[in-house]
């Protein structure tokens, strides 16, 4: 198994963006009047465009997944959107995806979506929903921001593990670090030179990413699952399959080492 091979299955940029939006509990909205920090789950939702102000971006409307922003009824952002003209309120929404475990350099990616907010609409829980007409989406990794196609974003669903990833990674770190160390046996041995600790950095339907830390630097290695999972209940089986593969690799390396002596 070569987890660092460029052909290793991994989420698309659109999948990463939708997964960040699904799991996020905060975002920053910037308008001409300033910055607004919003807290809470499901701040950006996707649903029917029926009843919302200006027509949504065609790609999202065609998928029946018009995006909308959920915000408190009495916040400044809501008032700005209510007072905006017919074209809506220009806004930049930003999310920062932070690893839930204490790795070095915890920011995994950043998401930016620019667009216009429509007039607020009362929601049942004391908040308001504001339709978002997105004009651009960017995914930031390693200091570079890459445009994400809006058509792809509209068609793509979040990763099935997105709502559970933080709990899964924290559980592995706190209670099964011996398994994390065992999984590092699937990494090319050349990449393990000088490594002092392996951390579970990310997990998605395609596999798990390990953060390999040396004294001064770090690098990441993706370990693909045998096949993409469809349900969070399949995580245990996929991890045990990787551990079984790691055990076979370790046995083979020990046999080769013995034969060379």
C-alpha positions as CSV (number, residue, x, y, z in Angstrom):
1,X,0.0,0.0,0.0
2,X,1.4,3.4,-1.0
3,X,-0.7,6.0,0.8
4,X,1.4,8.9,-0.5
5,X,0.8,8.0,-4.2
6,X,-0.8,10.8,-6.2
7,X,-3.5,8.4,-7.4
8,X,-4.7,7.8,-3.8
9,X,-8.4,8.6,-3.6
10,X,-9.1,11.8,-1.8
11,X,-12.0,14.3,-1.5
12,X,-12.5,16.8,-4.4
13,X,-12.2,20.5,-3.6
14,X,-16.0,20.8,-3.8
15,X,-16.4,17.9,-1.3
16,X,-13.9,19.5,1.1
17,X,-15.8,22.8,1.0
18,X,-19.2,21.2,1.5
19,X,-17.8,19.2,4.4
20,X,-16.3,22.3,6.1
21,X,-19.6,24.1,5.8
22,X,-21.4,21.0,7.3
23,X,-19.2,20.7,10.3
24,X,-18.5,24.3,11.1
25,X,-19.8,26.0,14.2
26,X,-18.6,29.5,13.4
27,X,-18.0,31.9,10.5
28,X,-17.0,35.4,9.8
29,X,-19.1,37.6,7.5
30,X,-17.5,40.8,6.1
31,X,-19.6,43.6,4.6
32,X,-18.9,47.2,3.8
33,X,-19.9,48.1,7.3
34,X,-17.4,45.7,9.0
35,X,-16.9,42.1,10.2
36,X,-19.6,40.0,11.9
37,X,-18.7,36.8,13.8
38,X,-21.5,34.2,13.9
39,X,-21.5,31.2,16.2
40,X,-23.6,28.0,16.1
41,X,-24.2,24.9,14.0
42,X,-25.6,24.9,10.5
43,X,-25.0,28.6,9.9
44,X,-25.0,28.1,6.1
45,X,-27.8,25.7,4.9
46,X,-28.9,24.5,1.5
47,X,-32.6,24.1,0.7
48,X,-35.4,25.0,-1.7
49,X,-35.2,28.4,-3.3
50,X,-39.0,28.8,-3.0
51,X,-40.0,32.0,-1.2
52,X,-36.6,33.5,-1.1
53,X,-35.9,37.0,-2.5
54,X,-33.8,37.4,-5.6
55,X,-33.2,34.3,-7.8
56,X,-30.3,32.2,-6.5
57,X,-27.3,31.3,-8.5
58,X,-28.6,29.0,-11.4
59,X,-26.3,26.1,-10.5
60,X,-27.8,25.9,-7.0
61,X,-31.4,26.5,-8.1
62,X,-31.1,23.7,-10.6
63,X,-30.1,21.3,-7.8
64,X,-32.8,22.5,-5.4
65,X,-30.0,23.5,-3.1
66,X,-30.2,27.3,-2.8
67,X,-27.8,28.4,0.0
68,X,-29.0,30.5,2.8
69,X,-27.4,32.1,5.9
70,X,-28.9,31.6,9.3
71,X,-28.3,34.5,11.8
72,X,-29.8,36.0,14.9
73,X,-32.8,38.3,14.3
74,X,-31.2,41.3,16.1
75,X,-27.6,41.2,14.8
76,X,-26.0,44.0,12.7
77,X,-25.7,41.7,9.7
78,X,-29.4,41.0,9.7
79,X,-30.2,44.8,9.8
80,X,-27.8,45.5,7.0
81,X,-29.4,42.8,4.8
82,X,-32.9,44.2,5.6
83,X,-31.8,47.7,4.6
84,X,-30.0,46.7,1.4
85,X,-31.3,47.5,-2.1
86,X,-32.9,45.0,-4.5
87,X,-29.5,43.6,-5.6
88,X,-28.8,42.4,-2.1
89,X,-26.0,43.0,0.4
90,X,-22.4,42.2,-0.9
91,X,-20.8,39.8,1.6
92,X,-17.7,37.7,2.0
93,X,-18.2,34.6,4.2
94,X,-15.1,32.9,5.7
95,X,-14.6,29.6,7.5
96,X,-11.4,28.2,9.1
97,X,-11.2,24.4,9.4
98,X,-9.0,23.6,12.5
99,X,-7.9,20.1,13.4
100,X,-9.6,18.9,16.6
101,X,-6.4,17.3,17.9
102,X,-3.2,19.2,19.1
103,X,-1.1,18.8,16.0
104,X,1.5,21.3,14.9
105,X,-0.1,23.9,12.5
106,X,-3.7,23.0,13.2
107,X,-5.3,25.0,10.4
108,X,-6.3,22.4,7.7
109,X,-7.9,24.7,5.2
110,X,-9.9,27.9,4.8
111,X,-13.1,28.5,2.8
112,X,-14.3,31.8,1.4
113,X,-17.6,32.4,-0.4
114,X,-18.4,35.8,-1.9
115,X,-21.9,36.8,-2.9
116,X,-25.0,38.8,-2.0
117,X,-27.4,38.3,0.8
118,X,-31.1,38.8,0.2
119,X,-33.7,40.1,2.6
120,X,-34.1,38.3,5.9
121,X,-36.9,35.9,6.4
122,X,-38.2,34.8,9.8
123,X,-37.3,31.3,10.9
124,X,-39.1,29.2,13.6
125,X,-36.4,29.3,16.2
126,X,-36.0,33.1,16.6
127,X,-33.4,33.4,13.9
128,X,-33.7,34.6,10.3
129,X,-32.7,33.1,7.0
130,X,-31.1,35.2,4.3
131,X,-30.7,33.8,0.8
132,X,-27.2,33.8,-0.5
133,X,-26.4,34.3,-4.2
134,X,-22.8,33.1,-4.4
135,X,-20.5,34.5,-7.0
136,X,-17.2,32.9,-6.1
137,X,-16.0,30.1,-3.8
138,X,-12.3,29.6,-2.8
139,X,-10.5,26.8,-0.9
140,X,-7.3,27.8,0.8
141,X,-4.6,25.3,1.6
142,X,-0.9,25.9,2.2
143,X,-1.2,29.6,1.6
144,X,-2.9,29.1,-1.8
145,X,-6.5,29.8,-2.6
146,X,-8.0,27.8,-5.4
147,X,-11.4,28.6,-7.1
148,X,-14.1,26.0,-6.6
149,X,-16.6,25.5,-9.4
150,X,-20.0,26.6,-8.3
151,X,-21.7,23.9,-10.4
152,X,-19.6,21.2,-8.7
153,X,-20.4,22.8,-5.3
154,X,-24.1,22.7,-6.0
155,X,-24.0,19.0,-7.1
156,X,-21.8,17.8,-4.3
157,X,-22.9,16.5,-0.9
158,X,-20.9,16.8,2.3
159,X,-18.7,13.8,3.3
160,X,-20.8,11.4,5.4
161,X,-18.2,11.6,8.2
162,X,-18.1,15.5,8.4
163,X,-20.4,15.8,11.4
164,X,-18.6,13.1,13.3
165,X,-14.9,13.6,12.3
166,X,-13.9,15.7,15.3
167,X,-15.2,13.1,17.8
168,X,-13.6,10.2,15.9
169,X,-10.2,11.8,15.7
170,X,-10.3,12.9,19.3
171,X,-11.3,9.3,20.4
172,X,-8.4,7.9,18.4
173,X,-5.9,10.3,19.9
174,X,-7.1,9.9,23.5
175,X,-7.9,6.2,23.6
176,X,-6.2,4.4,20.7
177,X,-2.9,6.1,20.1
178,X,-1.3,2.7,19.9
179,X,-3.4,2.0,16.8
180,X,-2.4,5.4,15.3
181,X,1.3,4.4,15.7
182,X,0.5,1.0,14.1
183,X,-1.1,2.7,11.1
184,X,2.0,4.6,10.5
185,X,3.5,1.3,9.4
186,X,1.6,1.7,6.2
187,X,3.7,4.8,5.3
188,X,6.8,4.6,3.1
189,X,9.6,4.0,5.6
190,X,11.6,6.8,4.1
191,X,8.9,9.2,5.2
192,X,9.2,8.0,8.8
193,X,12.9,8.9,9.3
194,X,13.1,11.3,12.2
195,X,9.4,11.1,13.0
196,X,8.7,11.4,16.7
197,X,4.9,11.1,16.7
198,X,2.0,10.3,14.4
199,X,-1.4,12.0,14.8
200,X,-4.7,11.4,13.1
201,X,-5.1,14.7,11.3
202,X,-8.3,14.1,9.2
203,X,-10.7,11.4,8.3
204,X,-13.2,11.2,5.4
205,X,-15.1,8.6,3.4
206,X,-11.9,7.8,1.4
207,X,-9.4,7.2,4.3
208,X,-7.5,8.7,7.1
209,X,-4.6,11.3,7.0
210,X,-1.8,11.0,9.5
211,X,0.3,14.0,10.5
212,X,3.9,12.8,10.9
213,X,5.9,15.2,13.2
214,X,9.7,15.4,13.5
215,X,11.4,17.7,16.0
216,X,11.2,20.7,13.7
217,X,9.0,19.8,10.7
218,X,6.0,17.7,9.7
219,X,4.4,16.1,6.7
220,X,1.1,14.3,6.0
221,X,0.3,10.9,4.6
222,X,-3.0,9.6,3.4
223,X,-4.0,6.0,4.1
224,X,-6.9,5.0,1.8
225,X,-9.7,2.8,2.9
226,X,-10.2,-0.4,0.9
227,X,-13.3,1.4,-0.6
228,X,-15.1,4.6,0.3
229,X,-17.5,4.2,3.2
230,X,-21.1,5.3,2.9
231,X,-22.1,5.4,6.6
232,X,-20.3,6.4,9.8
233,X,-21.0,3.0,11.2
234,X,-18.5,1.5,8.8
235,X,-15.6,3.4,10.3
236,X,-14.6,0.7,12.7
237,X,-14.5,-2.0,10.0
238,X,-12.4,0.2,7.7
239,X,-9.9,1.1,10.5
240,X,-9.5,-2.6,11.5
241,X,-8.9,-3.4,7.8
242,X,-6.1,-0.9,7.7
243,X,-4.6,-2.2,11.0
244,X,-4.7,-5.8,9.5
245,X,-2.8,-4.5,6.5
246,X,-0.3,-2.7,8.7
247,X,0.3,-6.0,10.6
248,X,1.0,-7.9,7.4
249,X,3.4,-5.2,6.2
250,X,5.2,-5.3,9.6
251,X,5.5,-9.1,9.4
252,X,6.8,-9.0,5.9
253,X,9.4,-6.3,6.7
254,X,10.6,-8.3,9.8
255,X,10.9,-11.5,7.6
256,X,13.0,-9.6,5.0
257,X,15.2,-8.1,7.7
258,X,15.8,-11.5,9.2
259,X,16.6,-13.1,5.9
260,X,19.2,-10.4,5.2
261,X,21.1,-10.9,8.5
